[in-house]
Amino acid sequence: MHTIRLLSDLLINQIAAGEVVQRPASVVKELLDNAIDAASKNIKIIIKDAGKQLIQVIDDGIGMGEEDARMCFEKHATSKIASTDDLFKIQTMGFRGEAMASIAAVAQVEMETRLHEAPIGVFIAIEGSKIKKQEAIATTPGTKVSVKNLFYNVPARRNFLKSNPVEFKHILEEVQHAALARTDIGWRLYHNDVEIYKLSPEKLSHRIVHLFGESYKKQLIPCKETTNIVAIEGYIGKPEQAKKTRGEQFLFVNQRFIKSPFLNHAIKNAYERLLPTDGFPFYAMYLTIDPQWVDINVHPTKTEIKFQDEKALYAIVQAAIKKSLATHHVVDSLDFEQDTNFSLLRFTHPIQLNNSPSHSEKERHYVQFKGARATPSFTSSKEAWQSLFTDQRDNSATLPPGLDQMGDPLQHQHGAGTAVQLYTSYIIVQVQSGALLVDQQAAHERVLYDKFMDHFQNKSGASQQLLMPEHLAVNPGDYMILLENKATLHALGFIIDPFGESTIIIHGCPAELSHHAPKQLLEGLVEQLKWNNSNHTLEASEAFIRALAKKASIAHGTKLNGIEIDALLAQLFSSSNTMYTPDGRKICVMLSKDSLATLLK
């Protein structure tokens, strides 16, 4: 009996599709590559159900005749390479000759195409690699490809697709890459009959603003350098606009979007001390290099390439960025101690205790501190701490593991001391067995997380109506995130509505955060959400609540008065987890008397 057999054409194509067609965005990328290579001047993309139901790409390129239209669905069929030498001087986008065959193996595909000089065009319908229909039709010059019901015959692959917002985000990224690579082409993108982009041929700076928003007008720094190895041109972002996510970083080699960790490292290193440790600057950099010096045929998606002389390229790119920053007077004296994503209005209002206590309850908590601060008596200060934490202990306060054994301010009347703020970032309080060191930003993040989670679960988020509604212009990706999660935002206290193209109108924000700027809060919330949920491991509501708590928490470097410190500690020891933030960062550390004594020996 023979155990080795030849695979069928359908199975061969489906295996190839596993490499080339990973999700709807993969189909979009391959179709856009073909449309660009066809010398198109205008390209329209129509998406339905995040590409699961329909992906349609319409171009006005050169089109195809009947024979080419049929041949493009055959495996390893291409017009772009003819010999081995061609592999090392590729300048086209699509070239493998697997894309159309792979797509046709896992979807229902229809294609209409016509040469400009031909009187009529051709229509082809194909399913599961089998041609169902072919006929002559009247159609406009160019090509229209419709990919329907992706993975209809491979249900296991379809089940692995993510939610519509996630899949459409990937499609949006592919369109952004193509639109940035070819600013001389007009682009239109529709999702579920809603126009997302309408871009005319324009210069790069205008394309960046139209893709990502008006705010980019103020942060773009031009960068240009020419050597005998590579020509570099593009824009970089100002350091103060750095974000927590590296999503808005674009590298192009010979007009092809690529991913290159070593070039990313060169650019970030060029900023040196200008960035926070976890900040990523915006850039759209274009490298023009001899095709023989690069190998782009190293990965099925053609986004990873190899360079012949990586060390020289690294040095040139880094030097070009440094020169651009220096030319535009960006120096390392900028203050980046504060995370640019978390910077908000000055924390000028006392932190409100959970459950909005009445005036009399507030007086009960704080009257002893008013008296304690009126006199320098250390004893009265200790009594005030004991009284405050005794009240909180009655509310089932959660203590850090081991705190009972080490001594804590909730239990020892004669060991507690007044809390002191260090470096406007940390709070230290004396206890009987040592000292408790608290990170104020992490503590406030935990307190806010518990509060917002309670609001969400009980649908009790109070909203502060704005006297004058504010308009927030965002890029289409962020616009989709906000609208998709409108119900979650409403439960937390945000009242928003769509207002024209890629603009949100804000009617209200959470009452607890009414002293924050609503526009900054929402912008930071979306940015933090993208960072928190980059691996798509959290539910949308959980990610939003975490993001809001992080964004609204008091930043390091914020000076707190005595009442604010007292209130923050009281809330922390009544929270669901005194030791860790929602994303697992440590909030407080117990320094025992023995460890303190050891330090001084």
C-alpha positions as CSV (number, residue, x, y, z in Angstrom):
1,M,0.0,0.0,0.0
2,H,1.3,3.5,-0.9
3,T,1.5,5.9,2.0
4,I,2.9,8.8,0.0
5,R,0.5,10.5,-2.4
6,L,0.3,13.8,-4.3
7,L,-1.9,16.5,-2.8
8,S,-4.8,17.8,-4.7
9,D,-4.6,21.3,-6.2
10,L,-7.3,22.5,-3.8
11,L,-5.3,21.3,-0.8
12,I,-2.1,22.7,-2.1
13,N,-3.7,26.1,-2.5
14,Q,-5.3,25.9,0.9
15,I,-1.9,25.1,2.5
16,A,-0.4,28.1,0.6
17,A,-3.4,30.2,1.9
18,G,-2.3,29.3,5.4
19,E,0.9,31.3,4.8
20,V,-0.5,34.1,2.7
21,V,-4.1,34.5,3.9
22,Q,-4.1,34.6,7.6
23,R,-7.1,37.0,8.1
24,P,-9.2,39.5,6.1
25,A,-6.5,42.1,6.3
26,S,-4.1,39.6,4.4
27,V,-6.6,39.6,1.5
28,V,-6.8,43.4,1.5
29,K,-3.0,43.6,1.4
30,E,-2.6,41.2,-1.6
31,L,-5.4,42.9,-3.6
32,L,-4.0,46.4,-2.9
33,D,-0.5,45.2,-4.0
34,N,-1.9,44.0,-7.3
35,A,-3.9,47.3,-7.8
36,I,-0.8,49.4,-7.2
37,D,1.3,47.2,-9.6
38,A,-1.5,47.8,-12.2
39,A,-0.5,51.5,-12.3
40,S,-3.8,52.5,-10.8
41,K,-4.5,56.2,-10.1
42,N,-7.6,55.6,-7.9
43,I,-8.3,52.6,-5.7
44,K,-11.6,52.0,-3.8
45,I,-11.9,49.4,-1.0
46,I,-15.3,48.3,0.2
47,I,-15.5,46.2,3.4
48,K,-18.5,44.5,5.0
49,D,-18.6,42.7,8.3
50,A,-14.9,43.5,8.9
51,G,-14.0,41.6,5.7
52,K,-15.7,38.3,6.7
53,Q,-18.7,38.9,4.4
54,L,-17.1,41.0,1.6
55,I,-13.8,42.5,0.6
56,Q,-14.0,44.4,-2.7
57,V,-11.1,46.3,-4.3
58,I,-11.8,48.4,-7.4
59,D,-9.0,50.1,-9.4
60,D,-8.6,52.0,-12.7
61,G,-5.3,50.3,-13.6
62,I,-4.3,48.6,-16.8
63,G,-6.7,45.7,-16.4
64,M,-6.3,42.2,-17.9
65,G,-7.4,40.3,-21.0
66,E,-9.3,37.0,-21.0
67,E,-6.2,34.8,-20.9
68,D,-4.5,36.7,-18.2
69,A,-7.6,36.9,-16.1
70,R,-7.9,33.1,-16.2
71,M,-4.2,32.6,-15.6
72,C,-3.9,34.8,-12.5
73,F,-5.8,32.2,-10.5
74,E,-3.3,29.5,-11.3
75,K,-0.7,28.7,-8.6
76,H,2.8,30.3,-9.1
77,A,1.5,32.4,-11.9
78,T,2.8,36.0,-12.1
79,S,3.7,38.7,-14.6
80,K,6.4,40.2,-12.3
81,I,9.3,37.7,-12.3
82,A,10.6,35.6,-15.1
83,S,14.1,34.4,-14.0
84,T,16.1,33.9,-10.8
85,D,17.9,37.2,-11.4
86,D,14.5,39.0,-11.1
87,L,14.2,37.8,-7.5
88,F,17.1,40.1,-6.5
89,K,15.8,43.3,-8.2
90,I,12.2,43.2,-7.4
91,Q,10.5,46.6,-7.3
92,T,6.8,45.6,-7.6
93,M,4.6,44.9,-4.6
94,G,3.0,41.5,-5.3
95,F,5.2,39.0,-7.0
96,R,4.9,35.5,-5.6
97,G,2.1,34.3,-7.9
98,E,0.3,32.6,-5.0
99,A,-2.1,35.3,-3.8
100,M,-5.0,35.0,-6.1
101,A,-4.8,31.2,-6.1
102,S,-4.7,31.1,-2.3
103,I,-7.6,33.5,-1.9
104,A,-9.7,31.6,-4.4
105,A,-9.1,28.4,-2.4
106,V,-10.7,29.7,0.8
107,A,-13.3,32.1,-0.5
108,Q,-15.9,32.8,-3.2
109,V,-14.2,35.2,-5.6
110,E,-15.6,37.2,-8.5
111,M,-13.5,39.3,-10.8
112,E,-14.4,41.9,-13.5
113,T,-11.6,43.2,-15.6
114,R,-11.0,45.1,-18.9
115,L,-8.1,46.5,-20.8
116,H,-8.3,50.1,-21.6
117,E,-8.1,49.5,-25.3
118,A,-10.5,46.5,-25.3
119,P,-14.2,47.1,-26.1
120,I,-15.4,44.6,-23.5
121,G,-14.2,42.9,-20.4
122,V,-14.3,39.5,-18.8
123,F,-16.1,38.2,-15.7
124,I,-14.9,35.2,-13.7
125,A,-16.5,33.5,-10.7
126,I,-14.4,30.9,-8.8
127,E,-15.1,28.9,-5.6
128,G,-12.8,26.5,-3.9
129,S,-10.2,26.8,-6.8
130,K,-12.9,25.8,-9.3
131,I,-14.1,28.2,-12.0
132,K,-17.9,28.3,-11.8
133,K,-18.5,30.9,-14.5
134,Q,-16.6,32.9,-17.2
135,E,-18.2,35.3,-19.6
136,A,-17.7,38.5,-21.5
137,I,-19.3,41.6,-19.9
138,A,-19.5,45.4,-20.4
139,T,-17.4,47.0,-17.6
140,T,-15.2,50.0,-17.0
141,P,-11.4,49.8,-17.7
142,G,-9.5,48.4,-14.7
143,T,-10.2,45.5,-12.3
144,K,-12.8,44.8,-9.6
145,V,-12.1,41.9,-7.3
146,S,-14.8,40.8,-4.9
147,V,-13.9,38.2,-2.1
148,K,-17.0,36.9,-0.4
149,N,-17.4,34.6,2.7
150,L,-13.8,34.2,3.5
151,F,-12.9,30.8,4.9
152,Y,-16.4,29.5,4.1
153,N,-15.0,26.1,3.3
154,V,-12.4,26.1,6.2
155,P,-14.6,26.7,9.3
156,A,-11.8,26.0,11.7
157,R,-9.8,29.0,10.2
158,R,-12.9,31.2,10.4
159,N,-13.5,30.4,14.1
160,F,-10.0,31.7,14.8
161,L,-10.8,35.2,13.5
162,K,-11.1,37.9,16.1
163,S,-14.0,40.3,16.7
164,N,-15.1,42.7,14.0
165,P,-13.4,45.7,15.6
166,V,-10.1,43.8,15.9
167,E,-10.2,42.5,12.3
168,F,-11.2,45.9,10.9
169,K,-8.3,47.5,12.8
170,H,-5.9,45.2,10.9
171,I,-7.6,46.1,7.6
172,L,-7.3,49.8,8.5
173,E,-3.6,49.4,9.1
174,E,-3.1,47.8,5.7
175,V,-4.9,50.6,4.0
176,Q,-2.8,53.1,6.0
177,H,0.4,51.4,4.9
178,A,-0.7,51.5,1.2
179,A,-1.9,55.1,1.4
180,L,1.3,56.3,3.0
181,A,3.5,54.3,0.5
182,R,1.7,55.8,-2.5
183,T,0.6,59.4,-1.8
184,D,0.3,59.8,-5.6
185,I,-2.8,57.5,-5.6
186,G,-6.3,58.5,-4.6
187,W,-7.9,56.1,-1.9
188,R,-11.4,55.6,-0.7
189,L,-12.3,53.2,2.1
190,Y,-15.9,52.1,3.1
191,H,-16.9,49.9,5.9
192,N,-20.5,48.7,6.2
193,D,-21.5,51.6,3.8
194,V,-19.8,54.2,6.0
195,E,-17.0,56.2,4.3
196,I,-13.8,56.0,6.4
197,Y,-11.3,57.6,4.1
198,K,-11.5,59.8,1.0
199,L,-8.0,60.7,0.1
200,S,-6.9,62.6,-3.1
201,P,-3.3,62.4,-4.5
202,E,-1.3,64.8,-2.2
203,K,2.0,65.4,-0.7
204,L,3.2,63.3,2.3
205,S,2.6,65.9,5.1
206,H,-1.1,66.3,4.0
207,R,-1.5,62.6,3.7
208,I,-0.3,62.1,7.3
209,V,-2.7,64.7,8.6
210,H,-5.7,63.3,6.7
211,L,-4.9,59.8,7.9
212,F,-4.2,60.5,11.6
213,G,-5.8,63.9,12.4
214,E,-5.2,67.6,12.5
215,S,-3.1,67.3,15.7
216,Y,-0.3,66.0,13.6
217,K,0.2,69.4,11.9
218,K,2.1,70.6,15.0
219,Q,4.3,67.6,15.6
220,L,5.8,66.8,12.2
221,I,9.6,67.3,11.8
222,P,11.0,66.8,8.2
223,C,13.9,64.5,7.8
224,K,16.0,64.1,4.7
225,E,19.5,62.7,4.0
226,T,21.2,61.3,0.8
227,T,24.2,59.0,0.7
228,N,25.8,56.7,-1.8
229,I,24.1,53.8,0.0
230,V,20.6,55.0,0.7
231,A,18.4,58.1,0.3
232,I,16.2,58.9,3.3
233,E,13.1,61.1,3.4
234,G,10.1,61.5,5.6
235,Y,8.8,62.9,8.8
236,I,9.4,62.2,12.5
237,G,7.3,63.3,15.5
238,K,8.3,65.7,18.3
239,P,9.4,63.9,21.4
240,E,6.7,65.4,23.6
241,Q,4.1,63.7,21.4
242,A,5.4,60.2,22.0
243,K,2.9,57.5,22.8
244,K,2.7,54.3,24.8
245,T,2.2,52.3,21.6
246,R,4.5,51.8,18.6
247,G,1.5,51.5,16.2
248,E,2.2,54.9,14.4
249,Q,5.7,54.0,13.2
250,F,6.1,53.4,9.5
251,L,9.1,52.3,7.6
252,F,9.1,52.0,3.8
253,V,11.9,50.6,1.6
254,N,11.4,51.4,-2.1
255,Q,7.8,52.3,-1.4
256,R,7.1,49.0,0.4
257,F,6.0,48.9,4.0
258,I,8.4,46.8,6.1
259,K,9.0,45.7,9.7
260,S,12.6,46.1,10.8
261,P,13.5,45.8,14.5
262,F,17.0,47.0,14.0
263,L,15.9,50.2,12.1
264,N,13.3,50.9,14.7
265,H,16.0,50.6,17.3
266,A,18.2,53.0,15.4
267,I,15.5,55.6,15.2
268,K,14.5,55.3,18.9
269,N,18.2,55.5,19.9
270,A,18.5,58.7,17.9
271,Y,16.1,60.4,20.4
272,E,18.4,59.4,23.3
273,R,17.2,61.1,26.5
274,L,14.4,62.9,24.7
275,L,11.8,60.1,25.3
276,P,10.3,58.5,28.4
277,T,11.5,54.9,28.8
278,D,8.2,53.5,27.5
279,G,7.5,56.2,24.9
280,F,7.5,55.6,21.1
281,P,7.7,58.6,18.7
282,F,5.7,58.9,15.4
283,Y,7.7,58.5,12.2
284,A,7.0,57.8,8.5
285,M,10.4,57.2,7.0
286,Y,11.1,56.3,3.3
287,L,14.3,54.6,2.3
288,T,15.3,54.3,-1.3
289,I,18.0,51.8,-1.9
290,D,19.3,49.6,-4.8
291,P,17.0,46.6,-5.0
292,Q,20.1,44.3,-5.3
293,W,21.1,45.3,-1.8
294,V,18.0,44.0,-0.2
295,D,16.2,40.6,-0.1
296,I,12.4,41.0,0.3
297,N,11.6,37.3,-0.6
298,V,12.2,36.1,3.0
299,H,8.7,36.0,4.4
300,P,5.2,35.1,3.0
301,T,3.8,38.6,3.9
302,K,6.8,40.4,2.3
303,T,7.0,42.8,5.3
304,E,10.4,41.4,6.6
305,I,13.4,42.0,4.5
306,K,17.2,41.6,4.7
307,F,19.8,44.3,4.0
308,Q,23.2,43.6,2.6
309,D,25.0,46.0,5.0
310,E,22.8,46.5,8.1
311,K,25.5,48.2,10.2
312,A,26.0,51.0,7.7
313,L,22.3,51.5,7.3
314,Y,21.8,51.6,11.0
315,A,24.4,54.4,11.4
316,I,23.0,56.4,8.5
317,V,19.4,56.3,9.7
318,Q,20.4,57.2,13.3
319,A,22.6,60.1,12.1
320,A,19.8,61.4,9.9
321,I,17.3,61.5,12.8
322,K,19.7,63.2,15.1
323,K,20.5,65.8,12.5
324,S,16.8,66.5,12.0
325,L,16.1,66.8,15.7
326,A,19.1,69.2,16.1
327,T,18.2,71.3,13.1
328,H,14.7,71.9,14.5
329,H,16.1,72.8,18.0
330,V,14.8,69.7,19.8
331,V,17.3,69.4,22.7
332,D,17.5,67.0,25.6
333,S,16.6,69.6,28.2
334,L,12.9,68.7,27.7
335,D,11.3,67.4,30.8
336,F,10.0,63.9,30.3
337,E,9.8,62.8,33.9
338,Q,6.1,62.7,33.5
339,D,4.5,60.1,31.1
340,T,3.2,62.1,28.2
341,N,0.2,59.8,28.0
342,F,-0.8,60.4,31.6
343,S,-0.2,64.2,31.9
344,L,-3.4,65.9,32.8
345,L,-4.5,69.0,34.5
346,R,-2.9,69.8,37.9
347,F,-4.4,67.7,40.7
348,T,-6.0,70.5,42.5
349,H,-9.1,68.9,44.1
350,P,-8.9,66.6,47.1
351,I,-9.4,62.9,46.3
352,Q,-13.0,62.0,47.0
353,L,-13.6,59.0,49.3
354,N,-15.5,56.0,47.8
355,N,-19.3,55.9,48.0
356,S,-19.4,59.8,48.1
357,P,-19.7,60.1,51.9
358,S,-21.8,62.9,53.4
359,H,-20.4,66.1,54.8
360,S,-20.7,64.8,58.3
361,E,-18.8,61.6,57.5
362,K,-16.1,63.7,55.9
363,E,-15.9,65.8,59.0
364,R,-15.6,62.6,61.2
365,H,-12.6,61.5,59.1
366,Y,-10.8,64.8,58.9
367,V,-11.7,66.8,62.0
368,Q,-8.9,65.2,64.0
369,F,-6.4,66.1,61.3
370,K,-7.5,69.7,61.4
371,G,-6.8,69.7,65.1
372,A,-3.6,67.8,64.7
373,R,-2.2,70.3,62.2
374,A,-3.2,73.2,64.3
375,T,-0.7,72.1,67.0
376,P,2.7,70.4,66.6
377,S,1.7,67.6,69.0
378,F,3.0,64.3,67.7
379,T,0.6,62.3,70.0
380,S,-2.5,63.9,68.5
381,S,-1.2,63.0,65.0
382,K,-0.8,59.4,66.0
383,E,-4.3,59.3,67.4
384,A,-5.6,60.8,64.2
385,W,-4.1,58.0,62.1
386,Q,-5.4,55.3,64.4
387,S,-8.9,56.7,64.3
388,L,-8.9,57.1,60.6
389,F,-7.7,53.5,59.9
390,T,-10.0,52.1,62.6
391,D,-13.0,53.5,60.8
392,Q,-11.8,52.0,57.5
393,R,-11.0,48.7,59.1
394,D,-14.7,48.4,60.1
395,N,-15.4,48.5,56.3
396,S,-13.5,45.2,55.8
397,A,-10.3,46.8,54.6
398,T,-8.0,44.5,52.5
399,L,-4.4,44.4,53.9
400,P,-1.3,43.4,52.0
401,P,-0.3,39.8,52.7
402,G,2.0,39.6,55.7
403,L,1.1,43.1,56.9
404,D,-0.6,41.7,60.0
405,Q,2.5,40.0,61.2
406,M,4.8,42.9,60.4
407,G,2.7,45.6,62.0
408,D,0.5,48.0,60.2
409,P,-1.1,51.4,60.8
410,L,-4.6,49.8,61.2
411,Q,-3.6,47.9,64.3
412,H,-1.0,49.6,66.4
413,Q,-2.0,52.8,68.2
414,H,1.5,53.6,69.4
415,G,3.4,52.7,66.2
416,A,1.8,54.9,63.6
417,G,3.1,58.3,62.4
418,T,2.1,61.0,60.0
419,A,2.4,60.1,56.3
420,V,5.0,62.0,54.3
421,Q,5.2,62.5,50.5
422,L,8.6,61.8,49.0
423,Y,9.7,63.3,45.6
424,T,6.1,64.2,45.0
425,S,5.6,60.6,43.9
426,Y,5.7,58.3,46.9
427,I,4.1,58.3,50.3
428,I,5.8,56.8,53.4
429,V,4.1,56.2,56.7
430,Q,5.7,54.9,59.9
431,V,4.2,51.8,61.5
432,Q,5.2,49.8,64.6
433,S,7.3,47.3,62.8
434,G,8.9,49.6,60.2
435,A,7.6,51.8,57.4
436,L,5.1,51.5,54.6
437,L,6.2,52.9,51.2
438,V,3.3,53.6,48.7
439,D,3.4,54.5,45.1
440,Q,0.8,57.3,44.9
441,Q,0.0,56.8,41.1
442,A,-0.4,53.1,41.5
443,A,-2.5,53.5,44.6
444,H,-4.8,56.0,42.9
445,E,-5.1,53.7,39.9
446,R,-6.3,50.8,42.1
447,V,-8.8,53.1,43.8
448,L,-10.2,54.4,40.5
449,Y,-10.3,51.0,39.0
450,D,-12.5,49.7,41.8
451,K,-14.8,52.7,41.6
452,F,-15.2,52.5,37.8
453,M,-15.7,48.7,37.9
454,D,-18.5,49.2,40.4
455,H,-20.1,51.9,38.2
456,F,-19.9,49.6,35.2
457,Q,-21.3,46.5,36.9
458,N,-24.1,48.4,38.6
459,K,-24.6,50.8,35.6
460,S,-24.4,53.6,38.2
461,G,-21.8,55.9,36.6
462,A,-22.7,59.5,37.3
463,S,-22.1,61.9,34.5
464,Q,-21.2,65.6,34.7
465,Q,-22.9,67.4,31.9
466,L,-20.6,69.9,30.1
467,L,-21.8,73.5,29.9
468,M,-20.6,73.6,26.4
469,P,-20.2,70.3,24.5
470,E,-16.7,69.7,23.2
471,H,-15.8,68.4,19.7
472,L,-13.0,65.8,19.4
473,A,-11.4,65.1,16.0
474,V,-9.8,61.7,15.9
475,N,-8.4,59.4,13.2
476,P,-10.7,56.8,11.7
477,G,-9.3,54.0,13.8
478,D,-9.8,55.8,17.1
479,Y,-13.3,56.9,15.9
480,M,-14.3,53.3,15.3
481,I,-13.0,52.3,18.8
482,L,-15.1,55.0,20.5
483,L,-18.3,54.2,18.6
484,E,-17.9,50.4,19.0
485,N,-17.6,51.0,22.8
486,K,-20.2,53.8,23.2
487,A,-22.3,51.7,25.6
488,T,-19.4,50.9,27.9
489,L,-18.3,54.5,27.9
490,H,-21.8,55.6,28.8
491,A,-21.9,53.1,31.7
492,L,-18.7,54.8,33.0
493,G,-20.2,58.3,32.7
494,F,-19.0,59.4,29.3
495,I,-21.8,60.7,27.0
496,I,-20.6,60.9,23.4
497,D,-22.2,61.0,19.9
498,P,-20.8,60.9,16.4
499,F,-20.6,64.4,14.9
500,G,-19.6,64.4,11.2
501,E,-16.6,62.6,9.7
502,S,-14.2,61.2,12.3
503,T,-15.4,63.7,14.9
504,I,-17.0,62.9,18.3
505,I,-19.1,65.4,20.4
506,I,-18.7,65.0,24.1
507,H,-21.8,65.9,26.2
508,G,-20.6,64.7,29.6
509,C,-17.8,62.9,31.4
510,P,-17.6,61.0,34.7
511,A,-18.5,63.2,37.7
512,E,-15.4,62.1,39.6
513,L,-13.2,63.4,36.8
514,S,-15.1,66.6,36.1
515,H,-11.9,68.6,36.9
516,H,-10.0,66.9,34.0
517,A,-10.1,68.1,30.4
518,P,-12.6,65.8,28.7
519,K,-10.8,65.9,25.3
520,Q,-7.5,65.0,26.8
521,L,-9.1,62.3,28.9
522,L,-10.7,60.6,26.0
523,E,-7.7,60.8,23.8
524,G,-5.5,59.4,26.5
525,L,-8.1,56.7,27.2
526,V,-8.1,55.5,23.6
527,E,-4.3,55.5,23.5
528,Q,-4.0,53.6,26.7
529,L,-6.7,51.2,25.6
530,K,-4.7,50.3,22.5
531,W,-1.6,49.7,24.6
532,N,-3.4,47.6,27.3
533,N,-5.3,45.6,24.7
534,S,-2.5,45.2,22.1
535,N,-2.6,41.4,22.6
536,H,-6.4,41.3,22.6
537,T,-6.4,39.3,25.9
538,L,-8.9,41.5,27.7
539,E,-12.6,42.1,27.3
540,A,-13.4,45.5,25.9
541,S,-15.1,46.7,29.1
542,E,-12.2,45.5,31.3
543,A,-9.6,47.2,29.0
544,F,-11.6,50.4,29.0
545,I,-11.9,50.5,32.8
546,R,-8.1,49.7,33.3
547,A,-7.3,52.4,30.7
548,L,-9.5,55.0,32.3
549,A,-8.1,54.3,35.8
550,K,-4.5,54.6,34.5
551,K,-5.2,57.7,32.5
552,A,-7.1,59.5,35.3
553,S,-4.8,58.5,38.1
554,I,-2.6,61.2,39.6
555,A,0.8,61.3,37.9
556,H,4.2,61.1,39.6
557,G,5.4,64.6,40.3
558,T,2.0,65.8,41.7
559,K,2.2,67.4,45.1
560,L,-0.6,66.3,47.5
561,N,-1.7,68.1,50.6
562,G,-2.3,66.4,53.9
563,I,-6.0,65.8,53.4
564,E,-5.4,64.3,49.9
565,I,-2.8,61.9,51.3
566,D,-5.1,60.8,54.1
567,A,-8.0,60.2,51.8
568,L,-5.9,58.3,49.3
569,L,-4.5,55.9,51.9
570,A,-7.9,55.4,53.4
571,Q,-9.3,54.4,50.0
572,L,-6.4,52.2,49.3
573,F,-6.8,50.2,52.4
574,S,-10.5,49.8,51.6
575,S,-9.8,48.6,48.0
576,S,-10.1,45.1,46.6
577,N,-6.4,44.6,46.4
578,T,-4.0,46.8,48.4
579,M,-0.8,45.3,47.0
580,Y,-1.2,45.4,43.2
581,T,-2.7,47.5,40.4
582,P,-5.1,45.9,37.9
583,D,-2.2,45.1,35.5
584,G,0.0,43.6,38.3
585,R,2.3,46.4,39.3
586,K,3.2,46.7,42.9
587,I,1.5,49.4,44.9
588,C,3.3,49.3,48.3
589,V,6.2,47.8,50.0
590,M,6.7,47.1,53.8
591,L,10.2,48.1,55.0
592,S,10.7,46.3,58.4
593,K,12.7,47.9,61.2
594,D,15.2,45.1,60.9
595,S,15.9,45.8,57.2
596,L,16.2,49.5,58.0
597,A,18.7,48.8,60.8
598,T,20.7,46.6,58.4
599,L,21.1,49.4,55.9
600,L,22.8,51.5,58.6
601,K,25.2,48.8,59.8
